[in-house]
Amino acid sequence: NVIFLKERGKNDIWQGLHDFHLIESDNENIELEKSLTEDQISASELLNESSEFKHILTHQRITAKFYVINVLNQKPFVNILSEMKAYDRDAVLDVPIPKLIDNYLNEVFFSLAL
């Protein structure tokens, strides 16, 4: 199993940190299926959906949910995956990541039987 992360760009507040593919919204109720194409839905399977994680910054509040999906066919995800790098579960511990993602990985992801 691998974890795909992308590095945040130069003009980003989290420059140099790595994160997952983001689905952002002002609405707290995002449905994963509405954020994926039909091809992506049929080429993947949802393995885990986390509870909400809250993170408070000086300028905003972030409510995040994390989804673990198994990509059965990479073709529908080529645009997303082309921006990312694959890490194995142990190597991701050495990658600089935001505190929010660190909390998720340590509290949930590493305890999953994948």
Summary of the structure (lengths in Angstrom):
residues: 114
radius of gyration: 14.2
end to end distance: 7.4
largest distance: 40.0
contacts: 241
relative contact order: 0.24
helix: 28%
strand: 27%
